[in-house]
Amino acid sequence: MVKLEKSGIEAWYMKDEVEDQRAENRCDPNEPVGVEELSALGVDSWKLSGTEDDKELEQIRKDQDYNYNDVITCSPEKLPNYEAKLKTFFEEHIHADPEVRYVLEGSGYFDVRDKQDRWIRIDCKEGHLITLPAGIFHRFTLDSSNYIKAMRLFQGEPVWTPINRGEGAEEHDARKLYEKAYQPSKKAKIDAGGDDKPVANGHAPEVAAEA
């Protein structure tokens, strides 16, 4: 099985102001994000062939008990109300279960929050299999190509309902479990009555820098 550092996936910190969600939106200078940082957030990835019958995919599905899958295509031609849907995908949210996507064609971006509440953009291209843990704040958008075909994988019956930030996500059990697993110092600060609110530019207050 190919490990993340060999997957060819690229990630970087995003600039604070986003005018076009489909642009790369890199900082200037660029701030790349490596395998250790992604792994510390619970994000994993593999580079497969991009075919539905990939042998490594079969083994991963068996190992992780991904018994459900379907294939979706997002493009202006295939997705009704494309622009409106794209804005919905880009709203910050969590899921109660892991989110697993295998890119068969095209490309898109998953954005995830780091421990200081900064956005990291992950560039997903053909052959990338990416897993986001339950409870992580994230969002999705296509890039300027406006086309992606991807397989969705799930354990058990699929539940795609997003829980948006500011609408109950912070108190959801999945978020609490995520913080316990990946942000223990942040949880301790919250329990002690510390301030956990991000500032307007998306960065956490300096007092939270150790989280």
N, C-alpha and C positions, 0 to 999 in steps of 0.2 A: 504494500500500500504506500503511495507517495505521500510524504509528509508535507506540511504547509510550506516549509522553506524551499521546497522543490516544486511548488505548485505553479509558480509563475504569476501568482496573484500580486497586485500592487495596491498599496494603501498609503494615504497621506492625510495630514491634518487639513481641514478646510478653513478658508478665510471666514471672517465673521459675517460679512455681508454677502448674501447670495441673491443676485438679480436673476440669474438663469439657472434653475435647478439642474438642467441637463448639461451644463458646462462642467469642466473639471473642478473649478473653484479651489485651486491650490493656493496656499499661502505664498507670499513673496518675501524671502526665498522659500522654496519648497521645503516642507517638513515631512519626510517619509516616515512611515510607521512600519516597524519590523514584526517578525514572527512572534517574538517574545511579548510585545505589547498586545498584539491581537489575542494570543493564547491566554494572557492574563485577564482578558475580558471574557473568556469563554468562547471565542470565535475560532472555528477550525475550518480548514479548506483542503481539498485535494484537486489535483489536475488529472482528469480522466480523458477519454477519447472524444467525448462529445456525442457518442451514440447511445441509443436507449438500451442496447444489449451489451454494454460494457461489462467485462468480467469483474473488474474491481468494484464497479457499482453494485453488482450482484452480491459480492462478498460484504460490502459495507451495509447493504440493506439487511443481509442476514445477521451480521454482527450487532446492528443497532435496532433490529426488529422493526424496520420500516416496511410494514405490510401493505400500506396504501400508497398509491402514486397516481398522478394524472399529469397531463401535459397541457400547458397554457401558452398562448401566443399573444403578446401585447404589441400592437402597432396601430396606427391610425386606421388601417383597413380592417383589422380583425377585432378591435375593441371598441364597442359603441361608447359614445361620449368620451373619447380618448383623453382630451385635455382635462376634463373634469375629473376623470378617474386618476389621472397622473397626479393631480393636486391632492387627491384623497390619499394616494399611496405615500405622498411626501409629508403627511401629518405625522408628528412624532408619537409613537405608540409602543406598547409591549404586546406580547401574546402569552397565554397561559401555558403554551407548549413550545418546544423548540421549533424554529423555522428552518426548513431544509430546502435548498434550491440547487438544481443541477442544470447548468446552462447548456442547451443543445445547439442553439444558434443565436447569433447576435450578442448583445452586451447591455449592461446596466450597472447602476451603482447601489450598493447598500451603504447607508451611513449609520454608524453606531456611536454612542456616547462613551467617552473614556471616563476614568475615575474622577477627573476634574470637570466633567460635564462638557468637554470640548468634543466637537464632531470629528470623527475619522471617516473618510470616504474610502470604500473598498471597491475596486474596479473588477467587476465580474465579467469574464468573457467565455467564449465557447470552450466547454470541457471543464470549467470550474464547478466543483461541488462545494457549497458553503453551508455551514450550520451556525445558526445564532441561538444562544441559549434562551430558554423561557425567562421572561422578566427583564431582558435587556432593552433599554430605550433605543429605538432605531427607526428608520424610514427607508423608502425605496424610490428610485426614479430610473427611468430609462436615460440613456445619454443622447447625444445629438443624432445618432443613427435612427432613433425612434423604432427600434425593433429588437425584440428578444423572444425566444422560444425556450421555455424551461420546464423541467419536470419538478413537481412538488411531491415531497415525500413526507410521510406521517406515520406515527405509531398509533394504531387503533383507528377509530372513526375521526375523520378530519374535522377540525374546528378552526375556521379562519378569522374569527371575530377579533378585530383590533381593540385594544383598550387604550384610549388616547391619554397622553399626559395632561394632567389637570382635570381629568374626568374619571378619577378613581384609580388610575394606574399606580400611583404612589403607595396606596394602601392595599393593593392587591397582593394575595399570598405569593404569586409568582415573583413579584418584584421584591418582596421581603426575603424570599429564599435566594434570589439572585444576589442581593446585597450581602446576605450572610455568607454566601459562597465566594463572591468575587470582590466585595468591598467591605471586609470586616471592620477596618479602622473607621470607615465612614459610618457604619452602623453604630459603632461604639460612641462616635461623636454625637449622632442623633439621639441615642439613648441618654447621653449626658446633657442634652438640651442645647446642643450647638446649632448654629445656623446652617441649613442645608440648601438655601436658595441660590441658584446661579445668578450672576449679574447679567445685565442686559446684553452684553456681547457674547454670551454663551460660555464664558469662563467661570469657574467656581471661585469663590472668595479665597484670598491667599491663606486664610486660616485653615482651609480644607486641603491645602496643597499636599499634605502627607497622605491623604486618602488614596 
